[in-house]
Amino acid sequence: MGQIVIVAYKPKSGKEEALKQLMKTHLPRLKQERLVTDRESIIMEAADGTIIEVFEWLSAEAIASAHHNKTVQQMWGEYAEVCDYVPLNTLKEADDMFAGFKPVN
């Protein structure tokens, strides 16, 4: 059974566009490694520039195997250069009953 996750990526200073470009490759790379379902991701932007992604891992086992996958490890290294992962509750929008974000994809 799949597992839907929501991830928030806060771009490092001056890396906003680099993060957006990297986001375009995220799901295709995970699909190539057979780690996610065919469900399309939703990518959006918070008022402070944080990028939020909703996507579906194939399974808990796929998530675990990603931590040992060289392709995924390389990709995560690329993310580390352009952003920090932040908890959703640190976003201003998370205080709203209906959190609204700007669509990116």
C-alpha positions as CSV (number, residue, x, y, z in Angstrom):
1,M,0.0,0.0,0.0
2,G,1.2,3.5,-0.9
3,Q,2.1,6.2,1.6
4,I,1.3,9.8,0.8
5,V,3.7,12.3,2.3
6,I,3.9,16.1,2.5
7,V,7.3,17.7,2.5
8,A,8.4,21.3,2.9
9,Y,11.6,22.5,1.3
10,K,12.9,25.9,2.4
11,P,15.3,27.3,-0.2
12,K,18.6,28.5,0.9
13,S,19.4,32.2,0.2
14,G,19.7,32.7,-3.5
15,K,18.8,29.1,-4.3
16,E,15.0,29.6,-5.0
17,E,15.2,29.0,-8.7
18,A,17.6,26.1,-8.4
19,L,15.2,24.4,-6.0
20,K,12.3,24.9,-8.4
21,Q,14.3,23.4,-11.2
22,L,15.3,20.4,-9.0
23,M,11.7,19.9,-8.0
24,K,10.9,19.2,-11.7
25,T,13.2,16.1,-11.5
26,H,12.2,14.8,-8.1
27,L,9.3,12.5,-9.0
28,P,10.6,11.3,-12.3
29,R,13.9,10.2,-10.6
30,L,11.9,8.4,-7.9
31,K,9.7,6.7,-10.6
32,Q,12.8,5.6,-12.4
33,E,13.9,3.8,-9.3
34,R,10.4,2.3,-8.8
35,L,10.0,3.9,-5.4
36,V,6.8,5.9,-6.0
37,T,3.3,5.3,-7.5
38,D,2.1,6.8,-10.7
39,R,0.1,9.4,-8.8
40,E,1.3,12.9,-9.9
41,S,2.7,15.1,-7.2
42,I,1.4,18.4,-6.2
43,I,4.0,21.2,-5.8
44,M,3.1,24.5,-4.2
45,E,4.7,27.5,-2.7
46,A,4.2,29.2,0.7
47,A,4.3,33.0,1.2
48,D,7.8,32.8,2.5
49,G,9.0,30.9,-0.6
50,T,9.0,27.4,1.0
51,I,8.1,24.7,-1.6
52,I,5.7,22.1,-0.5
53,E,5.3,18.8,-2.3
54,V,2.7,16.1,-1.8
55,F,3.6,12.7,-3.4
56,E,3.0,9.0,-2.9
57,W,5.7,6.5,-2.0
58,L,5.0,3.0,-3.3
59,S,5.3,1.5,0.2
60,A,7.0,1.7,3.6
61,E,9.6,-0.7,2.1
62,A,10.2,1.7,-0.8
63,I,10.8,4.5,1.7
64,A,13.3,2.3,3.6
65,S,15.1,1.3,0.5
66,A,15.5,4.9,-0.6
67,H,17.9,5.4,2.3
68,H,20.2,2.8,0.7
69,N,19.7,3.7,-3.0
70,K,22.7,5.5,-4.6
71,T,20.6,7.5,-7.0
72,V,18.3,8.7,-4.3
73,Q,21.3,9.5,-2.0
74,Q,22.8,11.6,-4.8
75,M,19.6,13.4,-5.4
76,W,19.2,14.1,-1.7
77,G,22.7,15.6,-1.7
78,E,21.6,18.0,-4.5
79,Y,18.6,19.0,-2.3
80,A,20.9,19.6,0.6
81,E,22.8,22.2,-1.5
82,V,19.7,24.3,-2.3
83,C,17.3,23.8,0.6
84,D,16.6,22.7,4.2
85,Y,13.6,20.5,5.1
86,V,11.3,22.2,7.5
87,P,8.2,21.0,9.5
88,L,4.9,22.0,8.0
89,N,3.8,23.6,11.3
90,T,6.5,26.2,10.9
91,L,4.7,27.6,7.8
92,K,2.4,30.6,8.5
93,E,-0.3,28.9,6.4
94,A,-0.4,25.9,8.7
95,D,-2.2,28.1,11.2
96,D,-5.2,28.4,8.9
97,M,-8.1,26.0,8.8
98,F,-7.8,25.8,5.0
99,A,-4.1,26.4,4.3
100,G,-3.7,28.0,0.9
101,F,-0.6,27.9,-1.3
102,K,0.5,29.2,-4.7
103,P,0.6,26.4,-7.3
104,V,4.0,25.6,-8.8
105,N,3.2,22.7,-11.1
